[in-house]
Amino acid sequence: MVKILVADDDRVVLFTLAEGLREAGFAVIEARDGLRALELCRGERPDLALLDIRMPGLDGLELARRLREETTVPFLFFSAYDDEELVQRAVKLGALGYLVKPIDVARIVPMLHAALARSVDLEGLRGALQSNRLIGTAVGIAMRQWGLDQQAAFERLRKRARDRSVKLIDIAREVVANGTCPD
């Protein structure tokens, strides 16, 4: 079951939104301030966080910044405020969406599913980028150690991976961890 954190200091909004999402089939955890929301995201690791902009403790924008730095929890904003500056700040922080109150749960469920799918895609891209960085670093080490150009060093590492029946990323991790290539 998909777990969603809902953070809003307005108890009526929080209750209404949380109950509506539960009825729609989501597991819901609730927070009435930004600090509690951050704590829950660290511990509960929800699949998605819905964040109000104006909250005590940490406001939604600061909470989003902390979520990006300290967790992998994707987030959407919901707020009574729809001015362009807030929307742009939310986008720059990596929000998957921005909803304006009042919120009709039935109407946002498709958006939540789309945001969840998008977050899976983005996580896959982050993983691929990290793998590419690791492989690139290993190729650089191989170039220096063996006096080869980039393509030749890459091919040599790839051959070692095939010979050992392991993935290239595993060879790259080993090379980077040891700072040297296996002979």
N, C-alpha and C positions, 0 to 999 in steps of 0.2 A: 504494500500500500504506500502510496506517495505521501510523504510527510512534509507539511508546510508550516512554517513559523509565521504567525501574524503578530505584528508589533504595532500597538496604538495605545496612547494614553487615555483615550475616550472609551470608557467601559462599555457603553452601549454599542458603539461601532465595533469594538473588539468582540463582544459577545455575539452580535448579529452576524458578523463576517465569519467568525470561527464556527458557529453553529451551521450556517449555510454551507460552508466548505465541508464540514463533517457529513451533512446530508447529501452532498455531491460525491461522497466516497473518499475524501481525503482524511488522513490522520492530521490533526492540528495541534500544535503547541502554541501557547499564548505568552506574550510579554507586554507589560504596561509601560515599559521604559526601555531606552536604548541599551543601557548597561545589562539589564536582564536578558534582552534579546541577544546581545553578543555572547553572554555566558551560555545561553541555550544553544546557540549556533555552534559554539565550540564543543559542547558536550553531547548534544542530541544529533547534530549534523543533519539538519533537515535537507530535503531535496530542493527546496525553494523557500525564500523569505519574502514576505510582503511587508514593506516598511512604510510607516507613516513618516512624513517629513518632520513635523513638529512634535517632539517628544522630550520629556525631561531626561536628565542623565546625559545621554548622547542623543543628539538629534539624528534624524534618519540619514542625512548626508554624511555625517561623521561616522555613524554606524556602518554605512556602506563602505566607506574608505577602510575601516578596520576589518570588515569582512573580507575585502579584497586582499589585504595584507596578511591576515591571520588565518583565514579559512578558505575553503573552496566553495562555499555556499553561494549560489547565484541569487539574485534579488530583483524585485520589482518595487516600485514606489506607488503608494496611493496617498492622495492628499486632497485637501479642500482647495489648495493653491495650484493654479494652473499657469502662472506667469512664465514667460519664455525663459527667463534666467534660471529659474529652478529646474525646468525641464532640461535645459542644456547642461547644467551641473550634474543632474542625474545621469544623463547620457555619457558624459565624460567619466563618471565613476564606474560605468559598465552596466548600468541598469538594463534589464531585459524588457522593461516596459514602464509606463507611467500612467496610472489610472487616476481619474478625478472623482472625488466623492460627490454625491452618494454613489455607492457601488451596489449593483444588482448582481448577486452571486451567480445566478444562472447565466447571465451574459458574459461574465469573465472566465468561466470554466474553460471555454475553448482557448482563450488567451493564455491561461495557465498551462494548459497542455502544450501549446506552441512554445511557450517560454521554457518549459521543461525539456522539450526536444531540442531547442536551440542551445540550452546549457550543456546537454550531452555532446552536441556537435563541437561547441567551443572547448570543452574539456579534452576531446579527442585531438583538436588542433594544438592545444597547449602541450599535450603529451608528445605529439609528433615533433613539435618545435624543440622540446627538451631533448628528445632522442637525436635530432639533427645536430644540436649543439654539442652533445656528448660525442657523437661520431666525428664531427668536425674537429673537436679538440684532439681526439685519438689520432686522426689523420695528421694533424699538425705535429704531434709527438713522433709519429712514424716517419714523417718527412725529415724531421731533424735527426732522428736516430739513424735512419737508413740512407740518408742523403738522396731521397727520391722526390719526384715532383708529386703534386697533389693526386693526380689520377693513379699513378703507380702505387703510391702509399695506400690509397683507398682499396685498390684491387688486391694488394698484398694482405691487408687486414681482412678483406672479404674472403679470400682464399683460406686464411687461417680459421675463420669461422666455419666455412664449409668442411675443412679437414677435421675439425673438432666436433662437427655436427651441433653447433650452437648458433644462436642469432648474432648478427653483427653487433647489435647493441650490447650484448654480453661481453664480447671482445673489447668493445669501446670502454665499457665500465672498468674492466680489468686494467686496460692500458692507462686510463686516466687515474685510477686509484693508485697504481704503482709508479706512474710517471715514466714508464718505459714499456716498450713492446716486448712480448715474449719471443724468444728465438726459436 
